[in-house]
Amino acid sequence: MEKALYAVRDYFREGRDGSLIPESFKAKPDPYGGYLNNSSLRFWE
C-alpha cells in the first residue's frame, strides 16, 4: 500500500489531474525479478 500512496503522491507532484486516477488497475511486476516496485504502480503509463 505504501508504494501505491507514493505513486499517487508523485502523480500529483507532476501536476496531473486527480480525476483521471482510475478506480482500480493492475500493477505490473518488474520484468527482471517479478517484484513490485515504484514503476509497477504507475497507472498513468
N, C-alpha and C positions, 0 to 999 in steps of 0.2 A: 504494500500500500504506500509505503514511503516513497518509492521510486515513481509511482503514479502521481503523487502530490508534487514531487519535484518537476515532473514533466509538465504539469499544468502551470506551475509557477513560472517555468521557463517560457511557456507559451504566452503567458500574459506579459512577461518582461519584453518579449519581442513585439509587443503592441498588437497582438492578434485579437480577433473578435470572440468573446466568450460564448456567444450564441451559436457558434459553429462547432462547439465541442460536442461530439456525439454522445448519446446516452450510454452506449457501450461499444466496444471494439475489441478485436483480437490482438493481443500482444504478440510481437514477432521475436522468437528466441534468436539469440546470437548464432549465426551460421557456423561458427567455429567450435563453440563449446556447448551450444544448446541451452545456455542460461539466459535469464532476463537481465537486461542492463538498461541504462538510461535511453539508449537508442531503441530498445524494444518497445518502449511506451510512447513513441512519437506518433500519436494518432493523426496528426495533420500531414503526414507524408504519404 
